[in-house]
Amino acid sequence: LPASELTKYCLTFLGHEVLMFEALREAMIEEMTLDPTVCMIGEDVGDYGGSYKVSKGLSEMFGDLRVLDTPIAENSFTGMGIGAAMKGLRPVVEGMNMGFLLLAYNQISNNCGMLPYTSGGQFKIPIVIRGPGGVGRQLGAEHSQRLESYFQSIPGIQMVACSTPYNAKGLLKAAIRSDNPVVLFEHVLLYNLKEKIPDEEYICCLEEAEMVRPGSQLTILTYSRMRYHVMQAVKTLVNKGYDPEVIDIRSLKPFDLHTIGNSIKKTHRVLIVEECMRTGGIGASLRSAIIDNFWDELDARPVCLSSQDVPTPYAATLEDATVVQPAQIVAAVEEICQS
């Protein structure tokens, strides 16, 4: 059994069931209990418990200086978090919505990613920037942002995307312990996803992809919410006689080219499925990396299914039309495998 399946098999007998926002909350509690330098900064993270309740009850447990409510001033409190990290703290900065963190882009780009280099190594920035993003259910264009494409070009930061309660907790704990600045992307529609996770402590590697389903005919690379669209499509594909391999890349920067490459060397075909924008998105960068590193292993051109390059509509039917759906994934796999 692959490691992910073996873990799930063991957890049917051990562990406890949580929603994804509860798994993130557990990670915060464990790390704040273990390390007094860990703190949380953001809008409504205190008494209100955060916009998606990730910090519920934390201010009562750790005090309002370690769980710090801020004004609606993303550039200012993100800069404060970076300064706190330079002085030895390990802040977790929550954006109420990831789209709002565009207001802090200057801090994330010019300070968060660059200061360890421009200071000649005098400073490290052990900060985590996290929050909800992605296309929700009729949240409108401004609240349906996918910032992966904005942040991927910033030198000096790591980017990871969680997709299950298990990896949400493990990735957040690893990000807090990292001495590098890490941006953790959480999808707004996955917070109420339920799964059993271990009772004992664990962390997930920030640089490793996850093998979701082993297969032999084609490699499907995906992350975040699209993992579930892919797995819906896989049910149809298996019934039609296909055997796709599914990998949740998790690490958006850097890519786990070891895991990805080993899969491509086995299947010789690859499909990338993302919710990010087609132009300049994660899929475009990943496809470029695959062509550069594994061109001789490919029997067909790498295909990328991405969201449409339009602001996300409010109308539900139009919103669905901008995002990759399972039927499109089925059609793409059939076309690739027949080429």
Disulfide bonds with the S-S distance in Angstrom:
none
